[in-house]
């Protein structure tokens, strides 16, 4: 086999050179590959759903306190306290 410069190269050397070049190319492709983040676009939809659920829960707390006879200010303070508490 002849290389680009016209120098004869044995088939074993040429095959090894081509295999090494192909392996290097594959390794570079693996390093460059970045899979899609599982937290990407779905997260914005999740945030909306979580916000709606949180607002629903807060409204239920507030309504429950009002039904039990608390004033609006007391019900609001208790609801805020519940939202800041981690269960």
C-alpha positions as CSV (number, residue, x, y, z in Angstrom):
1,X,0.0,0.0,0.0
2,X,1.2,3.5,-0.8
3,X,0.7,6.5,1.5
4,X,0.1,10.1,0.4
5,X,3.8,10.7,-0.1
6,X,4.4,7.7,-2.3
7,X,6.3,5.8,0.4
8,X,5.4,2.1,0.5
9,X,3.7,1.1,3.8
10,X,3.0,-2.5,4.8
11,X,-0.7,-3.5,5.0
12,X,-0.3,-4.3,8.7
13,X,0.9,-0.8,9.5
14,X,-1.7,0.9,7.4
15,X,-4.5,-1.2,9.0
16,X,-3.2,-0.3,12.5
17,X,-3.0,3.3,11.6
18,X,-6.6,3.3,10.3
19,X,-7.9,1.4,13.4
20,X,-6.1,3.9,15.7
21,X,-7.6,6.8,13.8
22,X,-11.1,5.3,14.0
23,X,-10.8,4.6,17.7
24,X,-9.6,8.2,18.4
25,X,-12.6,9.5,16.4
26,X,-15.0,7.3,18.4
27,X,-13.5,8.5,21.7
28,X,-13.8,12.1,20.7
29,X,-17.4,11.6,19.7
30,X,-18.1,10.0,23.1
31,X,-16.6,12.9,24.9
32,X,-18.5,15.4,22.8
33,X,-21.8,13.6,23.3
34,X,-24.0,15.3,25.9
35,X,-27.3,13.6,26.5
36,X,-30.5,15.6,27.0
37,X,-30.9,16.6,30.6
38,X,-33.8,14.7,32.3
39,X,-34.5,17.9,34.1
40,X,-34.7,20.2,31.1
41,X,-38.1,21.1,29.6
42,X,-40.1,18.9,31.9
43,X,-39.0,21.0,34.9
44,X,-40.8,24.1,33.7
45,X,-44.1,22.1,33.5
46,X,-43.4,20.5,36.9
47,X,-42.9,24.0,38.4
48,X,-46.3,25.1,37.1
49,X,-48.0,22.0,38.4
50,X,-46.2,22.3,41.8
51,X,-47.2,26.0,42.0
52,X,-50.8,25.2,41.3
53,X,-50.9,22.4,43.8
54,X,-49.2,24.6,46.4
55,X,-51.7,27.4,45.8
56,X,-54.6,24.9,46.1
57,X,-53.2,23.6,49.4
58,X,-52.8,27.1,50.8
59,X,-56.4,28.0,49.8
60,X,-57.6,24.8,51.5
61,X,-55.7,25.7,54.7
62,X,-57.0,29.2,54.7
63,X,-60.6,28.1,54.1
64,X,-60.4,25.5,56.8
65,X,-59.1,28.1,59.3
66,X,-61.9,30.5,58.3
67,X,-64.5,27.8,58.8
68,X,-63.2,27.1,62.3
69,X,-63.8,30.7,63.3
70,X,-60.4,32.3,62.9
71,X,-60.2,35.9,61.7
72,X,-58.8,36.6,58.2
73,X,-55.5,37.9,59.7
74,X,-55.2,34.8,62.0
75,X,-56.0,32.4,59.2
76,X,-53.5,34.1,56.9
77,X,-50.7,33.9,59.5
78,X,-51.5,30.3,60.2
79,X,-51.5,29.5,56.5
80,X,-48.1,31.2,56.0
81,X,-46.8,29.3,58.9
82,X,-47.9,26.0,57.3
83,X,-46.3,26.9,54.0
84,X,-43.0,27.7,55.6
85,X,-43.0,24.4,57.5
86,X,-41.3,21.4,55.9
87,X,-43.1,18.1,56.6
